[in-house]
């Protein structure tokens, strides 16, 4: 019988305590940005891995990959047809679109299926209202691939609000 727990993971075990109900102050935090086509906020099949792989290769070739515990990949959807992916790096990456994020970001962790993101966003908005904060922009960090989420028994998704 196939035992998924014995397979090597491609995604590290995620610790939600590091991100749940936390405030982060970023000053020129370095990222590289790439774009992902999607249909109604759903990435086109096979495109997610291709784009992330391309970003990772550029960061790795430049010696700019963060330690596993510091890895962060933020998704921002400016429209139903396109997503922007932001991968944190340790320095500028030649041949990539380098961006720096500065501001106050609040994060909250959810555990559940990807298609519940609209529900998570509503819950996050209510939390921000209770804390008298208003989001300028929302990002999501999908902490594991579907295979590792199944292996670990959790599908953690971190919502970030720039406030």
Secondary structure, 3 states (H helix, E strand, C coil): CCCHHHCCCCCCCCCHHHCCCEEEEEEEEEEEEEEEEEECCEECCCHHHHHHHHHHHHHHHCCCCCCHHHCCEEEEEEECCEEEEEEECCCCCCCCEEEEEEEEEEEEEEECCHHHHHHHHHHHHHHHHHCCCCCCEEEEEECCCHHHHHHHCCCEEEEEEEC
